């Protein structure tokens, strides 16, 4: 995978009730350990969210609170072709990539912030949405859509 396959990598964190969105190095979209480690430098009262979109193919959501990681991969089949997706699958002990794309990991990852597991699953499975559009919708629903769009849009 080349760095230009990574659409974007951002961190979103809420400190004292206000969201901040920061662009991260695209290379982190190829390196799960580097991606999750990069999230440790941001303060957050709800855990830092890491959002990565790769090759208009899939997205990853990571939520880090201290040493605790929660992860979601939007498309299980991406683990066959992309190192980030394979690393996420390993992290969550997902079975080998299936033939049917489906989200794997923690669908409750942002439920306490306002996006239920059902709604998140629907975003992952919507064939009419590109990963950046699904993540923009997630950002809107969580309250940092404008900041997200300013970086990604």
C-alpha positions in Angstrom: 0.0 0.0 0.0 1.3 3.4 -0.9 0.8 6.5 1.2 -1.4 8.0 -1.6 -3.9 5.2 -1.0 -4.7 6.8 2.3 -7.5 9.3 1.9 -7.0 10.9 5.3 -6.3 10.2 9.0 -7.7 12.5 11.6 -8.0 12.6 15.4 -11.1 14.1 17.1 -11.0 14.8 20.8 -13.3 16.6 23.2 -11.8 18.6 26.0 -13.9 20.6 28.4 -16.9 20.0 26.2 -15.5 21.3 22.9 -14.5 19.1 20.0 -11.2 19.6 18.2 -10.2 17.8 15.0 -6.6 17.5 13.9 -5.2 16.1 10.7 -2.6 13.3 11.2 0.1 12.1 8.8 -1.3 9.9 6.0 1.3 7.3 6.7 -0.6 6.4 9.9 -3.3 4.9 7.6 -0.8 2.2 6.9 0.4 1.6 10.4 -2.1 0.6 13.1 0.4 0.7 16.0 1.6 4.1 14.9 -2.0 5.3 14.4 -3.1 4.2 17.9 0.1 5.6 19.5 -0.4 9.0 17.8 -3.8 9.2 19.6 -2.1 9.2 23.0 -0.9 12.8 22.7 -4.4 14.3 22.7 -6.4 15.1 25.8 -10.0 14.0 25.9 -12.7 13.7 28.4 -14.4 11.0 26.3 -11.5 9.2 24.7 -9.8 10.3 21.5 -11.3 9.2 18.2 -9.1 8.3 15.3 -10.7 8.2 11.9 -9.0 6.8 8.8 -10.3 6.4 5.2 -8.3 4.2 2.8 -8.6 4.2 -1.0 -12.3 5.1 -1.0 -12.7 1.4 0.1 -13.1 1.3 3.8 -12.7 3.2 7.0 -11.4 2.5 10.5 -12.6 4.2 13.8 -10.4 3.9 16.8 -11.3 5.2 20.3 -8.5 5.4 22.7 -8.8 6.1 26.5 -5.4 5.7 28.1 -4.3 2.2 27.3 -7.9 1.0 26.4 -8.6 0.6 22.7 -11.9 0.1 20.9 -11.8 -0.4 17.2 -14.2 -0.7 14.2 -13.5 -1.8 10.7 -16.2 -0.8 8.2 -15.6 -3.7 5.8 -14.3 -7.1 6.8 -13.2 -8.0 3.3 -10.7 -5.1 3.3 -8.4 -7.3 5.5 -7.5 -9.3 2.5 -6.0 -6.3 0.6 -5.0 -3.7 3.1 -2.5 -3.8 6.0 -4.4 -1.4 8.2 -7.6 -3.5 7.9 -5.6 -6.7 8.5 -4.1 -5.2 11.7 -7.5 -4.1 12.9 -8.9 -7.6 12.2 -6.0 -9.1 14.2 -6.6 -6.6 17.1 -10.3 -7.6 17.4 -9.6 -11.3 16.7 -12.0 -11.2 13.7 -12.3 -14.3 11.6 -10.6 -14.5 8.3 -12.1 -12.0 5.8 -15.5 -13.2 4.5 -16.9 -12.9 1.1 -19.6 -10.5 2.2 -18.5 -7.1 3.4 -19.7 -6.3 6.9 -18.5 -4.1 9.7 -16.4 -5.9 12.4 -15.3 -4.7 15.8 -17.0 -2.5 18.3 -20.3 -1.2 16.9 -21.0 0.5 20.2 -17.7 2.5 19.9 -19.5 5.9 19.8 -23.0 4.9 21.2 -22.4 7.0 24.4 -21.6 10.0 22.2 -24.9 9.8 20.2 -24.5 7.3 17.4 -26.1 4.0 18.1 -24.7 0.7 17.0 -27.6 0.2 14.6 -27.0 3.6 13.0 -23.2 3.0 12.8 -23.8 -0.4 11.2 -26.1 1.2 8.6 -23.4 3.8 7.8 -20.8 1.0 7.3 -23.2 -1.0 5.1 -24.5 1.8 2.9 -23.2 1.0 -0.6 -24.1 4.5 -1.8 -21.7 6.2 0.7 -17.9 6.4 0.2 -15.9 6.0 3.4 -15.3 9.8 3.7 -19.0 10.5 3.4 -19.8 7.9 6.1 -17.2 9.4 8.4 -18.6 12.9 7.6 -22.0 11.7 8.7 -20.5 10.2 11.9 -18.7 13.5 12.6 -22.0 15.5 12.0 -23.9 13.2 14.4 -21.2 13.5 17.1 -21.0 17.3 16.8 -17.7 17.9 15.0 -18.9 17.8 11.4 -17.8 21.4 10.5 -14.3 20.9 11.8 -14.1 17.5 10.1 -15.2 19.0 6.7 -12.7 21.9 7.1 -9.9 19.3 7.1 -11.2 16.6 4.9 -13.7 18.4 2.6 
